[in-house]
Amino acid sequence: MDAQGRGRAENIDPADQWVLNPNTGEYELRLTPSAAQSAVATPRRSASRTATPVRAPRPGREVPPARRRRGVPEEPLPGRRGRRPGKKQSKVKKFLLWTGGSMAFLLIATAGAGYLYLQHLNDNIDSVPDDGAGTGGFKKDEAINILLIGTDKRTGAGNEGYGDSGSVGHADTTILLHVSKDRSNATALSIPRDLIVDIPDCPTTQEDGSKKVIKGASGVRFNTSLGQGGRTPSCTMRTVTELTGITPDNFMVADFNAVKTLTSAVGGVEVCLAKDIDDPDSQLKLSKGTHTIEGEQALAFLRTRHSVGFGGDLSRIGLQQQFLSSLMRKLKSNDTLTNPTKMVKLAEVGTRALTVDSQLDSIGKLKDLGLELGKLDTKNLTFTTVPVIDNPAETVKSTVVINESTAPEVFDMIKNDVSFTEVKAEKKKEAAAVAARLKGTKADASEVRVRILNGGAESGSAQRQLAWLQTEAGVTKSENAGNADAEQAKTTLEYAPEQADQARRLADIMGLPGSALKPGESVTNSQGLPTMTLILGKDFKGAGVKLTGSSSGKTPEGVDKSTADQVECAK
């Protein structure tokens, strides 16, 4: 083959070689005869011979380099044109499920799309240690908390007009993405960069592998939790935990270049403006109406703030949430999910553009995350922002502080896995069954027999709750059974069917929601009598304090929110 022919073969778009086989529901690597040639000279085969389909490699195996001659059309599998057996649909459905889930955000979506490349893409992924700041990685049977960080680092050419000159890469845009345990809903909590916080001491792994504790700071901007003084994303993780009480499972980081390359890879994102914008600071110039933006223009859109709302960082956060909502709708569309060319491009660009923590450093792990996120519907993804007020210590307002009247409730809702939206039809039947556990006759308090265990509440909670139930609530047939075998996030009450009236009475006394009632079996107490089991979880607030908090869909008063299925125009 001459030099020109080699050049053409080497520049083949990998996506062109992946073909959906309608008979198996799987994408296959379709190689032309030239790709199968060995290094030993053999007679030239006819170019018209049908290419041999090769199944996608299993994880851990390299994708062989493939060459294809331009202009040679691919032929369908012999005798299978137009066939699509119904029993194979499930495999296509599974492919769409996890790729759709990986589209929760540009960060997660494009990385998760690596299912088509597998081992090849592992080499693209950059990872840094989480330094023990996370939970050790997300788990399939638990709620998921992913910290998404966009930095203002000017990496690469063409970024001179953005961010702070000389920035080491601060946490310019930060979102804590919480996905519920049952995967029915999610909350994306934006954290303002100018929020005044306390940054804890941060054990940090250095480039040479040694450990160093970077001293914390009090009363500083949140964005300095990254970059300042050598702080890494693990320090931003610790700061989020300090602020919200929620420990992230994993983190993902993207800089300016990532925004530009990823938005171009997806084919642009549609945004809507309620007015003309001409912002010389961000270099954004768009007319009123709907536009599809990508690359430099998408970055300028996400960076602008002086031309929207009140011209501050909070206004820019609203713009970013609108952008991400539109991105979600685009990526969940069939046009993206069923297009192998787009999916391969997203996988290639995404894995090169992102930095992830050491617990999320392979395509296999990203694929598993995508499978979990694929169960989420955009109408149940809520965007909201940490409730804040202007910093009262400042005459010229440039920073904000936590709104103590509403922020704690927002943090508790996320921590306790409470949805900010009403979960729609698919969960209504289940919700009705749970609510029904509270309906019916209630036994007298003196007839309620229960043993109490501490499963994650403050030390001594079981004894204090026992004393309150006996002296204040009349539940005299109760006892302290010590600590539970394992900690749990939420308080539960297990009971046998014949104890349902006792369970309803105790739920009424303690303010337990229907979801806390767990029909099951009774156990015997110290006197050998059948009794219910109450386990105090991490959500337990104290003896005599009712547990009933915000129910699904009820956001604290004064907290703004939007969902990813809504189309909004920036004002």
Legacy VTK file of the C-alpha trace (Angstrom):
# vtk DataFile Version 3.0
C-alpha trace
ASCII
DATASET POLYDATA
POINTS 571 float
0.000 0.000 0.000
1.404 3.438 -0.888
1.768 6.319 1.583
-1.471 7.923 0.469
-3.370 4.667 0.940
-1.884 4.194 4.409
-2.874 7.693 5.370
-6.453 7.079 4.366
-6.596 3.815 6.312
-5.120 5.342 9.452
-7.605 8.203 9.436
-10.669 5.991 9.363
-13.254 7.132 11.904
-13.537 4.171 14.350
-17.280 4.746 14.538
-17.619 3.785 10.864
-16.466 0.274 11.707
-19.114 -0.432 14.370
-22.353 -1.707 12.859
-25.585 -2.670 14.626
-26.444 -6.268 13.774
-30.287 -6.352 13.768
-30.301 -10.095 14.369
-28.320 -10.004 17.607
-29.041 -6.487 18.842
-25.308 -5.936 19.365
-22.797 -3.548 17.810
-20.076 -5.443 15.914
-16.684 -4.394 14.581
-17.039 -4.846 10.788
-13.599 -5.169 9.134
-12.935 -5.077 5.392
-10.622 -7.654 3.791
-7.623 -5.301 4.031
-7.886 -5.283 7.813
-7.603 -9.049 8.019
-4.381 -9.297 6.007
-1.437 -10.789 7.861
2.174 -9.637 7.733
2.994 -12.643 5.516
2.412 -12.022 1.831
-0.736 -13.711 0.577
-2.655 -13.523 -2.681
-4.791 -10.359 -2.935
-8.458 -11.121 -2.299
-11.292 -9.597 -4.194
-12.464 -6.290 -2.738
-16.057 -7.315 -3.364
-15.958 -10.102 -0.825
-18.320 -9.542 2.079
-16.552 -8.277 5.205
-16.484 -10.561 8.208
-18.283 -9.276 11.289
-16.203 -9.393 14.467
-17.905 -9.257 17.824
-17.046 -6.459 20.218
-14.124 -7.522 22.442
-14.670 -8.479 26.039
-13.328 -6.131 28.728
-9.587 -6.468 29.134
-8.915 -7.332 25.442
-7.457 -4.848 23.010
-9.447 -3.719 19.992
-7.285 -4.797 17.017
-6.194 -1.995 14.691
-8.485 -1.979 11.688
-8.070 -0.558 8.234
-10.737 0.042 5.657
-10.500 1.101 2.050
-12.602 4.159 1.285
-15.286 3.647 -1.290
-15.860 -0.044 -0.634
-19.482 -0.334 0.508
-20.448 -2.569 3.400
-22.835 -5.361 2.517
-25.572 -6.693 4.815
-25.204 -10.120 6.336
-26.244 -12.757 3.780
-29.885 -13.686 3.982
-30.643 -11.417 6.940
-31.662 -8.159 5.320
-34.557 -6.477 7.103
-34.904 -9.116 9.813
-35.213 -8.050 13.428
-36.432 -10.933 15.630
-38.473 -9.692 18.559
-36.675 -11.891 21.094
-33.420 -9.996 20.532
-34.827 -6.582 21.342
-33.775 -6.838 24.972
-30.093 -6.465 24.102
-30.689 -3.256 22.202
-32.785 -2.057 25.100
-29.973 -2.824 27.531
-27.491 -0.880 25.393
-29.803 2.119 25.319
-30.447 1.865 29.056
-26.888 2.306 30.192
-25.873 4.770 27.510
-28.918 6.836 28.392
-27.997 6.673 32.040
-24.474 7.729 31.336
-25.966 10.868 29.882
-26.963 12.322 33.229
-24.472 15.085 32.609
-21.911 15.774 29.931
-19.242 14.609 32.349
-20.788 11.258 33.225
-22.512 10.743 29.909
-19.572 10.900 27.570
-17.331 8.918 29.846
-19.901 6.178 30.315
-20.377 5.819 26.562
-17.119 3.872 26.519
-19.004 0.570 26.300
-18.133 0.522 22.580
-14.403 0.814 23.117
-13.765 -0.924 26.422
-10.061 -1.519 27.027
-8.952 0.995 24.391
-10.564 3.848 26.314
-9.033 2.915 29.658
-5.783 4.462 28.455
-7.584 7.794 27.933
-8.738 8.148 31.525
-6.809 10.402 33.913
-7.375 9.754 37.607
-6.139 11.284 40.861
-6.393 9.904 44.415
-9.473 10.668 46.489
-7.246 10.603 49.596
-9.958 8.876 51.602
-12.309 11.842 51.273
-15.086 9.827 49.617
-17.046 6.742 50.551
-14.797 4.449 48.543
-16.946 4.595 45.410
-20.640 4.354 44.524
-22.564 1.160 45.230
-25.297 -0.310 43.045
-27.708 -0.903 45.929
-27.289 2.501 47.604
-28.049 6.137 46.834
-25.306 7.740 44.699
-23.565 11.086 45.274
-21.203 12.301 42.533
-19.315 15.600 42.818
-18.985 17.336 39.429
-16.351 20.082 39.306
-15.707 22.553 36.499
-12.430 24.446 36.903
-11.386 27.855 35.563
-7.993 26.561 34.499
-6.909 27.906 31.098
-5.651 24.684 29.560
-4.832 24.703 25.848
-4.954 27.313 23.131
-7.850 29.716 22.690
-8.749 30.043 26.375
-6.930 33.293 27.103
-10.171 35.249 27.302
-11.729 33.102 30.006
-11.313 32.700 33.758
-8.860 34.299 36.136
-5.430 35.046 34.716
-2.875 32.618 36.115
-5.503 30.467 37.848
-4.241 27.102 39.073
-7.733 25.770 38.532
-10.264 26.700 41.174
-13.666 25.050 41.727
-15.466 27.486 39.469
-18.613 25.396 38.934
-19.552 22.672 41.413
-22.593 20.395 41.430
-23.373 17.613 43.886
-25.454 15.081 41.951
-27.573 12.867 44.221
-29.365 9.873 42.698
-31.941 8.152 44.901
-31.482 4.602 46.099
-34.449 3.386 44.034
-33.191 5.422 41.001
-36.599 7.071 40.603
-35.303 10.638 41.065
-32.181 12.771 41.374
-31.164 16.194 42.673
-28.385 18.368 41.226
-27.304 20.807 43.928
-25.218 23.755 42.669
-22.731 25.224 45.146
-21.916 28.930 44.543
-18.220 29.567 44.041
-18.409 32.745 46.169
-20.014 30.975 49.141
-18.094 31.571 52.379
-17.134 28.220 53.924
-14.653 26.556 56.245
-12.152 24.359 54.407
-10.873 21.485 56.605
-7.299 20.215 56.764
-6.780 18.039 53.685
-4.448 15.000 53.567
-3.258 15.127 49.965
-1.211 12.769 47.785
1.699 14.554 46.104
3.013 13.845 42.610
5.833 11.715 44.017
3.341 9.596 45.980
4.104 11.120 49.370
1.371 12.460 51.644
1.008 16.034 52.817
-1.655 17.663 54.992
-2.683 20.992 53.484
-3.844 23.295 56.235
-7.506 24.315 56.205
-8.932 27.823 56.283
-11.971 29.501 57.843
-14.287 32.041 56.252
-12.970 31.719 52.679
-14.567 31.366 49.253
-15.676 27.849 48.329
-13.810 27.941 45.005
-10.470 28.007 46.850
-11.124 24.436 48.037
-9.422 23.429 44.772
-6.088 24.675 43.461
-5.274 27.129 46.239
-2.190 26.057 48.178
-1.953 22.776 46.287
-5.463 21.574 47.137
-6.765 18.736 44.949
-10.352 17.616 44.157
-10.266 15.445 47.279
-10.123 18.653 49.325
-13.200 19.984 47.519
-14.832 16.679 48.446
-14.004 17.206 52.133
-15.280 20.789 51.977
-18.613 19.626 50.548
-18.933 17.075 53.345
-18.123 19.767 55.917
-20.738 22.076 54.364
-23.611 19.672 53.713
-23.005 16.618 55.885
-23.080 14.515 52.690
-19.994 12.492 51.728
-19.610 12.166 47.935
-18.907 8.727 46.483
-16.832 9.943 43.547
-15.776 13.094 41.725
-15.260 14.167 38.095
-13.372 17.251 36.957
-13.465 19.131 33.638
-11.667 22.297 32.524
-12.441 24.843 29.766
-11.178 22.580 26.987
-13.441 19.754 28.145
-16.515 21.965 27.806
-15.569 22.924 24.261
-14.682 19.460 22.984
-17.552 17.640 24.662
-20.271 20.002 23.464
-18.944 19.700 19.923
-18.874 15.918 20.189
-22.549 15.790 21.111
-23.472 17.976 18.145
-24.309 21.127 20.079
-26.810 21.993 22.813
-30.006 23.996 22.261
-30.475 27.041 24.506
-33.132 29.734 24.692
-32.696 33.439 25.426
-35.462 35.818 26.444
-33.363 38.788 25.286
-30.322 39.654 23.174
-26.956 39.102 24.880
-23.747 40.916 24.005
-21.209 40.276 26.772
-17.649 41.424 25.958
-16.314 39.761 29.124
-17.381 36.237 28.164
-17.351 37.022 24.421
-20.923 35.795 24.073
-23.094 37.452 21.452
-26.481 35.861 20.778
-29.843 37.224 19.726
-33.134 36.580 21.489
-34.594 33.167 20.716
-33.367 29.586 20.352
-29.810 28.656 19.353
-27.738 25.490 19.120
-24.303 26.174 20.557
-21.070 24.215 20.854
-17.338 24.672 21.344
-16.203 28.241 22.038
-19.780 29.534 21.985
-20.935 26.950 24.548
-18.073 27.887 26.863
-18.912 31.577 26.512
-22.557 30.800 27.340
-21.587 28.977 30.525
-19.159 31.722 31.525
-21.421 34.748 30.998
-22.981 36.392 34.031
-23.051 40.178 33.524
-25.760 39.940 30.855
-28.249 37.700 32.671
-30.311 38.071 35.830
-28.651 40.301 38.404
-25.262 39.931 36.760
-23.694 37.765 39.482
-22.597 34.185 40.011
-26.068 33.065 41.137
-27.511 34.232 37.810
-24.816 32.311 35.983
-25.696 29.170 37.969
-29.262 29.414 36.679
-27.909 29.631 33.135
-25.733 26.574 33.684
-28.673 24.583 35.034
-30.715 25.495 31.954
-27.836 24.360 29.754
-27.488 21.017 31.567
-31.235 20.390 31.367
-31.119 20.899 27.605
-28.072 18.678 27.374
-29.899 15.922 29.226
-32.807 16.092 26.797
-30.440 16.002 23.836
-28.433 13.071 25.082
-31.463 11.038 26.098
-32.961 11.447 22.621
-32.944 8.488 20.235
-30.946 10.565 17.751
-27.945 10.302 20.064
-28.425 6.911 21.708
-28.954 4.944 18.482
-26.160 6.643 16.539
-22.920 4.645 16.920
-20.848 7.396 15.291
-21.971 9.919 17.898
-21.583 7.467 20.755
-18.032 6.525 19.778
-17.080 10.182 19.368
-18.535 10.959 22.797
-16.624 8.085 24.349
-13.322 9.086 22.759
-13.595 12.789 23.548
-15.166 12.310 26.969
-12.539 9.970 28.357
-9.760 12.287 27.168
-11.405 15.417 28.577
-12.131 14.313 32.139
-10.221 13.653 35.327
-11.875 11.221 37.750
-11.065 9.934 41.211
-9.090 6.752 41.727
-12.267 4.798 42.566
-13.741 5.511 39.118
-10.711 4.976 36.911
-11.874 2.403 34.361
-14.440 2.039 31.626
-15.955 -0.886 33.495
-16.688 1.281 36.528
-18.033 4.108 34.360
-20.250 1.633 32.534
-21.650 0.360 35.847
-22.356 3.941 36.905
-24.103 4.567 33.603
-26.314 1.513 34.070
-27.506 2.882 37.398
-28.126 6.373 36.021
-29.946 4.959 33.002
-32.936 4.226 35.223
-33.502 7.954 35.812
-36.126 9.993 33.943
-35.322 13.642 33.171
-38.650 14.799 34.600
-37.505 13.578 37.998
-34.089 15.280 37.891
-34.275 18.500 39.911
-31.787 21.357 39.683
-31.500 23.574 42.728
-28.889 25.728 44.480
-27.604 25.872 48.051
-29.845 28.519 49.738
-27.738 31.614 50.460
-28.016 35.267 51.438
-25.669 38.222 50.876
-22.744 38.299 53.266
-23.869 40.682 56.039
-20.222 41.450 56.885
-19.680 43.184 53.560
-20.615 46.727 52.558
-19.966 46.010 48.888
-21.585 42.634 48.341
-19.285 40.153 46.619
-19.781 36.924 48.569
-22.683 34.973 50.057
-23.256 32.902 53.196
-25.512 29.975 54.015
-29.183 30.759 54.602
-29.505 29.026 57.963
-33.311 28.980 57.814
-33.566 26.847 54.652
-30.191 25.304 53.761
-30.183 22.685 56.570
-33.522 21.327 55.354
-32.233 21.078 51.772
-29.153 19.192 52.958
-31.293 16.876 55.111
-33.603 16.077 52.193
-30.644 14.972 50.096
-28.984 13.139 52.983
-32.226 11.275 53.735
-32.871 10.503 50.064
-36.048 12.611 49.798
-37.076 13.632 46.284
-37.512 17.314 45.366
-40.085 16.310 42.753
-43.219 14.239 42.875
-42.204 10.908 41.410
-44.637 10.291 38.593
-46.876 7.454 37.508
-44.329 4.660 37.603
-43.987 5.036 41.392
-47.507 6.056 42.343
-48.736 2.518 42.889
-45.784 1.731 45.159
-46.233 5.018 47.033
-49.918 4.268 47.591
-49.063 0.860 49.063
-46.553 2.439 51.444
-49.027 5.128 52.519
-51.653 2.449 53.185
-49.509 1.057 56.020
-50.461 4.095 58.102
-54.201 3.651 57.544
-56.340 1.571 59.896
-57.008 1.122 63.577
-54.355 2.016 66.130
-53.695 0.114 69.357
-53.507 1.945 72.669
-50.031 3.165 73.530
-50.053 0.895 76.593
-50.440 -2.126 74.282
-47.475 -1.276 72.050
-44.631 -3.715 72.631
-41.319 -2.689 71.042
-37.587 -3.116 71.501
-35.287 -0.262 70.471
-31.866 -0.547 68.826
-29.382 2.142 67.831
-28.517 1.773 64.142
-26.581 4.957 63.460
-28.080 7.642 65.711
-26.040 9.547 68.293
-24.667 7.394 71.082
-27.234 6.923 73.869
-30.209 7.642 71.604
-31.879 4.280 72.195
-31.942 4.781 75.972
-33.168 8.379 75.707
-35.920 7.421 73.272
-36.940 4.541 75.555
-37.242 6.912 78.517
-39.312 9.364 76.481
-41.667 6.664 75.167
-42.265 5.265 78.645
-42.666 8.539 80.561
-44.151 10.880 77.942
-45.929 8.682 75.399
-47.258 5.847 77.581
-45.431 3.089 75.681
-44.499 1.181 78.802
-43.954 -2.203 77.166
-40.676 -1.108 75.585
-37.029 -1.965 76.154
-33.507 -1.013 75.074
-31.919 -3.790 72.996
-28.540 -2.087 72.474
-26.872 -1.536 69.103
-28.076 -2.889 65.767
-25.820 -5.221 63.749
-25.161 -2.463 61.181
-25.736 1.235 60.740
-28.516 2.472 58.468
-29.486 5.837 57.040
-33.145 5.770 58.039
-35.162 4.737 61.068
-37.275 1.606 60.545
-39.960 -0.310 62.423
-40.360 -4.013 61.631
-43.515 -5.820 62.739
-45.576 -8.940 62.107
-48.997 -8.689 60.374
-50.873 -9.111 63.662
-48.925 -6.140 65.093
-49.981 -3.663 62.401
-52.249 -1.719 64.788
-49.334 -1.359 67.244
-47.059 -0.217 64.405
-49.554 2.463 63.332
-49.761 3.768 66.906
-45.985 3.989 67.293
-45.694 5.618 63.845
-48.238 8.211 64.940
-46.347 8.888 68.186
-42.932 9.189 66.511
-43.998 10.750 63.211
-42.727 7.798 61.194
-43.532 7.901 57.454
-45.114 4.872 55.789
-41.772 4.010 54.201
-40.292 3.442 57.691
-42.807 0.678 58.422
-41.454 -2.698 57.335
-43.938 -5.590 57.422
-42.004 -8.709 58.403
-41.672 -10.839 61.502
-41.781 -10.217 65.223
-39.073 -11.236 67.636
-39.287 -12.142 71.307
-38.343 -9.643 73.979
-36.551 -10.293 77.270
-39.776 -11.713 78.696
-40.257 -14.127 75.788
-43.170 -12.137 74.315
-43.544 -11.171 70.615
-42.396 -7.617 70.029
-41.728 -5.144 67.213
-38.196 -3.917 66.392
-37.455 -0.185 66.129
-34.006 0.689 64.726
-32.958 4.317 65.076
-31.124 5.374 61.911
-28.879 8.313 61.130
-31.993 10.425 60.447
-33.062 10.181 64.114
-33.174 13.740 65.500
-33.528 13.070 69.203
-35.908 11.710 71.846
-39.431 12.990 71.306
-38.603 14.713 67.992
-40.936 13.584 65.204
-39.187 12.182 62.150
-41.682 13.213 59.497
-39.900 15.738 57.259
-40.421 16.973 53.724
-42.387 14.539 51.636
-41.659 13.832 47.982
-42.117 16.904 45.812
-42.266 19.430 48.680
-39.318 21.787 48.462
-38.593 24.107 51.405
-40.223 27.515 51.026
-38.081 30.040 49.171
-35.867 27.437 47.465
-35.896 27.701 43.672
-35.851 24.540 41.582
-36.361 23.342 38.024
-36.480 19.925 36.388
-34.530 18.691 33.395
-37.656 18.176 31.260
-38.541 21.886 31.375
-37.556 24.249 28.556
-36.676 27.670 29.974
-35.358 30.857 28.396
-32.586 32.802 30.114
-33.618 36.342 31.123
LINES 1 572
571 0 1 2 3 4 5 6 7 8 9 10 11 12 13 14 15 16 17 18 19 20 21 22 23 24 25 26 27 28 29 30 31 32 33 34 35 36 37 38 39 40 41 42 43 44 45 46 47 48 49 50 51 52 53 54 55 56 57 58 59 60 61 62 63 64 65 66 67 68 69 70 71 72 73 74 75 76 77 78 79 80 81 82 83 84 85 86 87 88 89 90 91 92 93 94 95 96 97 98 99 100 101 102 103 104 105 106 107 108 109 110 111 112 113 114 115 116 117 118 119 120 121 122 123 124 125 126 127 128 129 130 131 132 133 134 135 136 137 138 139 140 141 142 143 144 145 146 147 148 149 150 151 152 153 154 155 156 157 158 159 160 161 162 163 164 165 166 167 168 169 170 171 172 173 174 175 176 177 178 179 180 181 182 183 184 185 186 187 188 189 190 191 192 193 194 195 196 197 198 199 200 201 202 203 204 205 206 207 208 209 210 211 212 213 214 215 216 217 218 219 220 221 222 223 224 225 226 227 228 229 230 231 232 233 234 235 236 237 238 239 240 241 242 243 244 245 246 247 248 249 250 251 252 253 254 255 256 257 258 259 260 261 262 263 264 265 266 267 268 269 270 271 272 273 274 275 276 277 278 279 280 281 282 283 284 285 286 287 288 289 290 291 292 293 294 295 296 297 298 299 300 301 302 303 304 305 306 307 308 309 310 311 312 313 314 315 316 317 318 319 320 321 322 323 324 325 326 327 328 329 330 331 332 333 334 335 336 337 338 339 340 341 342 343 344 345 346 347 348 349 350 351 352 353 354 355 356 357 358 359 360 361 362 363 364 365 366 367 368 369 370 371 372 373 374 375 376 377 378 379 380 381 382 383 384 385 386 387 388 389 390 391 392 393 394 395 396 397 398 399 400 401 402 403 404 405 406 407 408 409 410 411 412 413 414 415 416 417 418 419 420 421 422 423 424 425 426 427 428 429 430 431 432 433 434 435 436 437 438 439 440 441 442 443 444 445 446 447 448 449 450 451 452 453 454 455 456 457 458 459 460 461 462 463 464 465 466 467 468 469 470 471 472 473 474 475 476 477 478 479 480 481 482 483 484 485 486 487 488 489 490 491 492 493 494 495 496 497 498 499 500 501 502 503 504 505 506 507 508 509 510 511 512 513 514 515 516 517 518 519 520 521 522 523 524 525 526 527 528 529 530 531 532 533 534 535 536 537 538 539 540 541 542 543 544 545 546 547 548 549 550 551 552 553 554 555 556 557 558 559 560 561 562 563 564 565 566 567 568 569 570
